[in-house]
Amino acid sequence: MALMVASTKTATTLRRGRVALKSLSELDGAAWRRVHAHFRDPEIAHLNGTPPSRMPLWLLRRVLKADSRRRDRETFGIFDVSGGAESYIGTIELYDIRHDAATLGIIIGERSHWSRGFGSEAVAALLEHAFTDLGLERVTLSTFGDNERAQAAFKKVGFYEKRRFLTPRGRVDVQMELTRWAWLEQTARETSEHLA
Ligand SMILES: CC(C)(COP(=O)(O)OP(=O)(O)OC[C@H]1O[C@@H](n2cnc3c(N)ncnc32)[C@H](O)[C@@H]1OP(=O)(O)O)[C@@H](O)C(=O)NCCC(=O)NCCS
Protein backbone atom coordinates (compact mmCIF):
# COMPACT_ATOMS: atom_id res chain seq x y z
CA MET A 1 0.00 0.00 0.00
CA ALA A 2 1.36 3.42 -0.90
CA LEU A 3 2.57 5.77 1.80
CA MET A 4 1.78 9.46 1.39
CA VAL A 5 4.15 11.98 2.96
CA ALA A 6 3.27 15.61 3.55
CA SER A 7 6.13 17.49 5.11
CA THR A 8 7.19 20.98 6.13
CA LYS A 9 10.24 22.01 8.15
CA THR A 10 8.40 21.47 11.42
CA ALA A 11 5.56 19.04 10.65
CA THR A 12 5.41 15.73 8.86
CA THR A 13 2.38 13.52 8.31
CA LEU A 14 2.73 9.93 7.08
CA ARG A 15 -0.46 8.18 5.98
CA ARG A 16 -0.93 4.48 5.41
CA GLY A 17 -4.14 2.45 5.46
CA ARG A 18 -6.10 3.26 8.60
CA VAL A 19 -3.35 5.25 10.32
CA ALA A 20 -1.80 8.70 10.07
CA LEU A 21 1.47 9.47 11.84
CA LYS A 22 1.74 13.14 12.77
CA SER A 23 4.58 15.15 14.28
CA LEU A 24 4.05 15.97 17.95
CA SER A 25 3.68 19.65 17.00
CA GLU A 26 0.34 18.63 15.39
CA LEU A 27 -1.20 17.16 18.58
CA ASP A 28 -4.10 19.05 20.17
CA GLY A 29 -4.98 19.28 23.86
CA ALA A 30 -7.19 16.17 23.82
CA ALA A 31 -4.40 14.10 22.26
CA TRP A 32 -1.88 15.35 24.85
CA ARG A 33 -4.24 14.29 27.66
CA ARG A 34 -4.24 10.77 26.19
CA VAL A 35 -0.42 10.82 25.88
CA HIS A 36 -0.30 11.70 29.58
CA ALA A 37 -2.70 8.87 30.46
CA HIS A 38 -0.65 6.36 28.41
CA PHE A 39 2.63 7.36 30.06
CA ARG A 40 1.08 7.03 33.55
CA ASP A 41 -0.46 3.61 32.85
CA PRO A 42 1.33 0.92 34.97
CA GLU A 43 0.62 -1.96 32.53
CA ILE A 44 1.94 -0.02 29.54
CA ALA A 45 4.97 1.10 31.56
CA HIS A 46 5.68 -2.54 32.47
CA LEU A 47 5.41 -3.63 28.81
CA ASN A 48 7.78 -0.80 27.95
CA GLY A 49 10.26 -1.52 30.76
CA THR A 50 9.98 1.94 32.29
CA PRO A 51 8.42 3.23 35.52
CA PRO A 52 5.03 4.93 35.06
CA SER A 53 5.55 8.65 34.47
CA ARG A 54 4.81 10.94 37.41
CA MET A 55 5.26 14.14 35.42
CA PRO A 56 2.37 16.59 35.23
CA LEU A 57 0.93 16.98 31.75
CA TRP A 58 2.58 20.36 31.07
CA LEU A 59 6.05 19.00 31.89
CA LEU A 60 5.63 15.72 29.98
CA ARG A 61 4.49 17.72 26.96
CA ARG A 62 7.49 20.03 27.21
CA VAL A 63 9.96 17.13 27.61
CA LEU A 64 8.52 15.04 24.76
CA LYS A 65 8.35 18.02 22.41
CA ALA A 66 11.95 18.99 23.21
CA ASP A 67 13.09 15.37 22.66
CA SER A 68 11.24 15.20 19.35
CA ARG A 69 13.19 18.21 18.06
CA ARG A 70 16.51 16.36 18.45
CA ARG A 71 18.27 15.57 15.21
CA ASP A 72 18.63 11.89 16.19
CA ARG A 73 14.89 11.38 16.74
CA GLU A 74 11.65 11.26 14.73
CA THR A 75 8.56 11.02 16.94
CA PHE A 76 4.95 10.80 15.78
CA GLY A 77 1.49 10.57 17.26
CA ILE A 78 -0.48 7.64 15.80
CA PHE A 79 -4.02 8.46 14.69
CA ASP A 80 -6.81 6.08 13.73
CA VAL A 81 -8.32 7.69 10.63
CA SER A 82 -10.59 4.78 9.72
CA GLY A 83 -13.83 6.26 11.06
CA GLY A 84 -13.74 9.59 9.27
CA ALA A 85 -12.74 11.52 12.40
CA GLU A 86 -9.10 11.21 13.53
CA SER A 87 -8.48 9.82 16.99
CA TYR A 88 -5.11 9.72 18.74
CA ILE A 89 -4.22 6.15 19.80
CA GLY A 90 -0.50 6.15 20.57
CA THR A 91 3.06 7.20 19.87
CA ILE A 92 5.79 5.81 17.64
CA GLU A 93 9.37 6.90 17.09
CA LEU A 94 12.78 6.28 15.65
CA TYR A 95 15.50 7.21 18.12
CA ASP A 96 19.30 6.97 18.22
CA ILE A 97 19.28 7.75 14.49
CA ARG A 98 22.97 7.43 13.63
CA HIS A 99 24.58 7.09 10.21
CA ASP A 100 22.45 4.41 8.58
CA ALA A 101 20.63 2.88 11.58
CA ALA A 102 17.98 3.70 14.17
CA THR A 103 15.95 2.08 16.96
CA LEU A 104 12.14 1.89 16.84
CA GLY A 105 9.77 2.27 19.78
CA ILE A 106 5.95 2.17 19.82
CA ILE A 107 3.13 2.48 22.32
CA ILE A 108 -0.48 1.99 21.27
CA GLY A 109 -1.96 3.33 24.50
CA GLU A 110 -5.63 2.71 23.70
CA ARG A 111 -6.47 -0.89 24.66
CA SER A 112 -9.50 -0.72 22.33
CA HIS A 113 -6.93 -0.70 19.50
CA TRP A 114 -4.72 -3.63 20.55
CA SER A 115 -4.54 -6.72 18.31
CA ARG A 116 -6.46 -5.08 15.46
CA GLY A 117 -3.51 -4.43 13.17
CA PHE A 118 -3.05 -0.73 14.00
CA GLY A 119 0.41 -1.31 15.52
CA SER A 120 1.78 -3.18 12.52
CA GLU A 121 0.29 -0.58 10.15
CA ALA A 122 1.93 2.24 12.10
CA VAL A 123 5.27 0.39 12.11
CA ALA A 124 4.97 -0.27 8.36
CA ALA A 125 4.36 3.45 7.75
CA LEU A 126 7.40 4.43 9.82
CA LEU A 127 9.60 1.79 8.13
CA GLU A 128 8.77 3.18 4.71
CA HIS A 129 9.79 6.63 5.97
CA ALA A 130 12.98 5.18 7.50
CA PHE A 131 14.10 3.25 4.43
CA THR A 132 13.06 5.73 1.76
CA ASP A 133 12.94 9.33 3.07
CA LEU A 134 15.70 8.88 5.69
CA GLY A 135 17.77 6.38 3.67
CA LEU A 136 18.47 4.10 6.66
CA GLU A 137 19.96 0.63 6.13
CA ARG A 138 18.83 -0.99 9.40
CA VAL A 139 16.12 -0.54 12.03
CA THR A 140 16.41 -2.39 15.33
CA LEU A 141 14.18 -2.67 18.39
CA SER A 142 13.96 -4.53 21.64
CA THR A 143 10.96 -5.94 23.43
CA PHE A 144 10.37 -8.35 26.31
CA GLY A 145 10.05 -12.10 25.87
CA ASP A 146 6.62 -12.16 27.52
CA ASN A 147 5.27 -9.49 25.13
CA GLU A 148 4.08 -11.99 22.52
CA ARG A 149 1.68 -9.53 20.92
CA ALA A 150 4.50 -7.08 20.22
CA GLN A 151 6.75 -9.79 18.77
CA ALA A 152 3.92 -11.03 16.53
CA ALA A 153 3.20 -7.47 15.33
CA PHE A 154 6.89 -6.81 14.55
CA LYS A 155 7.30 -10.16 12.74
CA LYS A 156 4.27 -9.36 10.56
CA VAL A 157 6.10 -6.36 9.10
CA GLY A 158 9.34 -8.29 8.55
CA PHE A 159 11.40 -7.96 11.75
CA TYR A 160 13.37 -11.05 12.70
CA GLU A 161 14.82 -12.00 16.06
CA LYS A 162 18.58 -11.37 16.35
CA ARG A 163 19.13 -12.55 19.92
CA ARG A 164 17.57 -12.73 23.34
CA PHE A 165 19.20 -12.46 26.76
CA LEU A 166 18.34 -12.22 30.43
CA THR A 167 18.44 -8.68 31.83
CA PRO A 168 19.88 -7.95 35.28
CA ARG A 169 16.25 -7.53 36.44
CA GLY A 170 15.41 -11.07 35.32
CA ARG A 171 13.36 -10.24 32.24
CA VAL A 172 14.08 -11.64 28.78
CA ASP A 173 15.12 -8.94 26.32
CA VAL A 174 14.35 -9.85 22.69
CA GLN A 175 16.31 -7.88 20.11
CA MET A 176 14.86 -7.69 16.61
CA GLU A 177 16.10 -6.17 13.39
CA LEU A 178 15.03 -5.36 9.85
CA THR A 179 17.44 -4.39 7.11
CA ARG A 180 16.56 -2.23 4.14
CA TRP A 181 17.43 -5.14 1.86
CA ALA A 182 15.01 -7.52 3.61
CA TRP A 183 12.35 -4.79 3.70
CA LEU A 184 12.73 -4.19 -0.06
CA GLU A 185 12.43 -7.94 -0.75
CA GLN A 186 9.31 -8.19 1.42
CA THR A 187 7.77 -5.10 -0.21
CA ALA A 188 8.40 -6.52 -3.69
CA ARG A 189 6.89 -9.88 -2.66
CA GLU A 190 3.77 -8.20 -1.25
CA THR A 191 3.38 -6.06 -4.36
CA SER A 192 3.57 -9.06 -6.69
CA GLU A 193 1.10 -11.03 -4.49
CA HIS A 194 -1.23 -8.02 -4.60
CA LEU A 195 -1.04 -7.84 -8.41
CA ALA A 196 -1.41 -11.63 -8.93
C1 LIG B 1 2.79 -3.97 20.77
C2 LIG B 1 1.79 -3.21 19.93
C3 LIG B 1 2.50 -2.03 19.25
C4 LIG B 1 1.27 -4.14 18.82
O1 LIG B 1 0.31 -3.44 18.06
P1 LIG B 1 -1.11 -4.15 17.80
O2 LIG B 1 -1.89 -3.27 16.92
O3 LIG B 1 -1.71 -4.53 19.10
O4 LIG B 1 -0.61 -5.46 17.05
P2 LIG B 1 -1.18 -6.12 15.69
O5 LIG B 1 -2.65 -6.30 15.79
O6 LIG B 1 -0.64 -5.37 14.54
O7 LIG B 1 -0.43 -7.53 15.74
C5 LIG B 1 -0.50 -8.32 16.90
C6 LIG B 1 -0.61 -9.78 16.54
O8 LIG B 1 -0.35 -10.54 17.72
C7 LIG B 1 -1.42 -11.40 17.95
N1 LIG B 1 -1.50 -11.57 19.41
C8 LIG B 1 -2.20 -10.86 20.31
N2 LIG B 1 -1.97 -11.32 21.55
C9 LIG B 1 -1.09 -12.34 21.41
C10 LIG B 1 -0.47 -13.24 22.32
N3 LIG B 1 -0.69 -13.14 23.65
N4 LIG B 1 0.39 -14.18 21.83
C11 LIG B 1 0.64 -14.27 20.50
N5 LIG B 1 0.06 -13.45 19.59
C12 LIG B 1 -0.79 -12.50 20.05
C13 LIG B 1 -2.62 -10.73 17.34
O9 LIG B 1 -3.66 -11.64 17.08
C14 LIG B 1 -1.99 -10.17 16.06
O10 LIG B 1 -1.78 -11.17 15.10
P3 LIG B 1 -2.77 -11.35 13.80
O11 LIG B 1 -2.84 -10.02 13.13
O12 LIG B 1 -2.07 -12.39 12.98
O13 LIG B 1 -4.08 -11.77 14.37
C15 LIG B 1 0.59 -2.68 20.79
O14 LIG B 1 -0.19 -3.77 21.21
C16 LIG B 1 1.04 -1.88 21.99
O15 LIG B 1 1.56 -0.80 21.85
N6 LIG B 1 0.84 -2.43 23.21
C17 LIG B 1 1.13 -1.72 24.46
C18 LIG B 1 2.59 -1.26 24.64
C19 LIG B 1 3.60 -2.23 24.08
O16 LIG B 1 3.54 -3.44 24.29
N7 LIG B 1 4.57 -1.65 23.38
C20 LIG B 1 5.64 -2.40 22.76
C21 LIG B 1 6.84 -2.29 23.56
S1 LIG B 1 8.23 -2.99 22.67
The ligand as an SDF file (V2000), in Angstrom:
LIG
                    3D

 48 50  0  0  0  0  0  0  0  0999 V2000
    2.7860   -3.9730   20.7670 C   0  0  0  0  0  0  0  0  0  0  0  0
    1.7940   -3.2050   19.9270 C   0  0  0  0  0  0  0  0  0  0  0  0
    2.4990   -2.0260   19.2540 C   0  0  0  0  0  0  0  0  0  0  0  0
    1.2680   -4.1380   18.8220 C   0  0  0  0  0  0  0  0  0  0  0  0
    0.3070   -3.4380   18.0640 O   0  0  0  0  0  0  0  0  0  0  0  0
   -1.1100   -4.1490   17.7960 P   0  0  0  0  0  0  0  0  0  0  0  0
   -1.8940   -3.2710   16.9200 O   0  0  0  0  0  0  0  0  0  0  0  0
   -1.7090   -4.5300   19.1030 O   0  0  0  0  0  0  0  0  0  0  0  0
   -0.6140   -5.4630   17.0490 O   0  0  0  0  0  0  0  0  0  0  0  0
   -1.1820   -6.1220   15.6940 P   0  0  0  0  0  0  0  0  0  0  0  0
   -2.6550   -6.3040   15.7910 O   0  0  0  0  0  0  0  0  0  0  0  0
   -0.6400   -5.3680   14.5380 O   0  0  0  0  0  0  0  0  0  0  0  0
   -0.4340   -7.5330   15.7400 O   0  0  0  0  0  0  0  0  0  0  0  0
   -0.5000   -8.3190   16.9020 C   0  0  0  0  0  0  0  0  0  0  0  0
   -0.6110   -9.7810   16.5390 C   0  0  0  0  0  0  0  0  0  0  0  0
   -0.3470  -10.5400   17.7210 O   0  0  0  0  0  0  0  0  0  0  0  0
   -1.4250  -11.4040   17.9460 C   0  0  0  0  0  0  0  0  0  0  0  0
   -1.5020  -11.5690   19.4080 N   0  0  0  0  0  0  0  0  0  0  0  0
   -2.2030  -10.8570   20.3060 C   0  0  0  0  0  0  0  0  0  0  0  0
   -1.9690  -11.3160   21.5520 N   0  0  0  0  0  0  0  0  0  0  0  0
   -1.0900  -12.3450   21.4130 C   0  0  0  0  0  0  0  0  0  0  0  0
   -0.4670  -13.2410   22.3180 C   0  0  0  0  0  0  0  0  0  0  0  0
   -0.6930  -13.1440   23.6460 N   0  0  0  0  0  0  0  0  0  0  0  0
    0.3890  -14.1780   21.8350 N   0  0  0  0  0  0  0  0  0  0  0  0
    0.6360  -14.2680   20.5030 C   0  0  0  0  0  0  0  0  0  0  0  0
    0.0610  -13.4520   19.5870 N   0  0  0  0  0  0  0  0  0  0  0  0
   -0.7880  -12.4970   20.0460 C   0  0  0  0  0  0  0  0  0  0  0  0
   -2.6180  -10.7260   17.3370 C   0  0  0  0  0  0  0  0  0  0  0  0
   -3.6600  -11.6370   17.0760 O   0  0  0  0  0  0  0  0  0  0  0  0
   -1.9870  -10.1720   16.0610 C   0  0  0  0  0  0  0  0  0  0  0  0
   -1.7810  -11.1720   15.0990 O   0  0  0  0  0  0  0  0  0  0  0  0
   -2.7700  -11.3470   13.8030 P   0  0  0  0  0  0  0  0  0  0  0  0
   -2.8450  -10.0240   13.1330 O   0  0  0  0  0  0  0  0  0  0  0  0
   -2.0740  -12.3890   12.9780 O   0  0  0  0  0  0  0  0  0  0  0  0
   -4.0750  -11.7700   14.3730 O   0  0  0  0  0  0  0  0  0  0  0  0
    0.5910   -2.6850   20.7880 C   0  0  0  0  0  0  0  0  0  0  0  0
   -0.1910   -3.7740   21.2130 O   0  0  0  0  0  0  0  0  0  0  0  0
    1.0420   -1.8820   21.9920 C   0  0  0  0  0  0  0  0  0  0  0  0
    1.5590   -0.7960   21.8450 O   0  0  0  0  0  0  0  0  0  0  0  0
    0.8390   -2.4270   23.2150 N   0  0  0  0  0  0  0  0  0  0  0  0
    1.1280   -1.7150   24.4590 C   0  0  0  0  0  0  0  0  0  0  0  0
    2.5940   -1.2640   24.6410 C   0  0  0  0  0  0  0  0  0  0  0  0
    3.5970   -2.2300   24.0840 C   0  0  0  0  0  0  0  0  0  0  0  0
    3.5370   -3.4390   24.2920 O   0  0  0  0  0  0  0  0  0  0  0  0
    4.5710   -1.6540   23.3800 N   0  0  0  0  0  0  0  0  0  0  0  0
    5.6370   -2.4020   22.7550 C   0  0  0  0  0  0  0  0  0  0  0  0
    6.8390   -2.2940   23.5610 C   0  0  0  0  0  0  0  0  0  0  0  0
    8.2260   -2.9900   22.6670 S   0  0  0  0  0  0  0  0  0  0  0  0
  1  2  1  0
  2  3  1  0
  2  4  1  0
  2 36  1  0
  4  5  1  0
  5  6  1  0
  6  7  2  0
  6  8  1  0
  6  9  1  0
  9 10  1  0
 10 11  2  0
 10 12  1  0
 10 13  1  0
 13 14  1  0
 14 15  1  0
 15 16  1  0
 15 30  1  0
 16 17  1  0
 17 18  1  0
 17 28  1  0
 18 19  1  0
 18 27  1  0
 19 20  2  0
 20 21  1  0
 21 22  1  0
 21 27  2  0
 22 23  1  0
 22 24  2  0
 24 25  1  0
 25 26  2  0
 26 27  1  0
 28 29  1  0
 28 30  1  0
 30 31  1  0
 31 32  1  0
 32 33  2  0
 32 34  1  0
 32 35  1  0
 36 37  1  0
 36 38  1  0
 38 39  2  0
 38 40  1  0
 40 41  1  0
 41 42  1  0
 42 43  1  0
 43 44  2  0
 43 45  1  0
 45 46  1  0
 46 47  1  0
 47 48  1  0
M  END
$$$$
